[in-house]
Amino acid sequence: MSNIEVLERPSDGDNPRAHWPQAMQDELAEGHANGVVGSILVSETDRVRVWHLHLPPGKRCAFHTHVLNYFWSCHSHGTARGYYDDGRIQDVRHYPGETKHFEFPKGTSFTHSVENVGETDLLFTTVEFLDSPNDPLPIPDSARLVHPD
């Protein structure tokens, strides 16, 4: 039994997201420049960025774009709904320890948003590799962890 359920497939024609509400299509367009791939950037070196993502039930993160090779690991049970730039909408049942790896050759990326449609908090750690073929997107200071003095 798969832990992925495709809810909607891409629309036919020039706009694979034509079946989405216009506001969500507009939000995705703005997300192409958003490199904030988690709730908070907890660590950054010359080699990696380490993110935490915390999504309470019913919450959705902003659309964001992945350009760097990365992996994520889940720390909780729960169900996430993904909205992808190719028009797919799918639910994924996550479990602690689940880990996925992604690579992006030069000039490639993907943009998406994740919504918690389950009843428990979703917790992930994402590690991006800064030595990837693509240049990293900028990260605003507001997305960075403020270390206590």
Secondary structure, 3 states (H helix, E strand, C coil): CCCEEEEECCCCCCCCCCCCCHHHHHHHHHHCCCCCCCCEEEEECCCEEEEEEEECCCCECCCEEECCCEEEEECCCEEEEEEECCCCEEEEEECCCCEEEECCCCCCCEEEEEEECCCCCEEEEEEEECCCCCCCCCCCHHHECCCCC
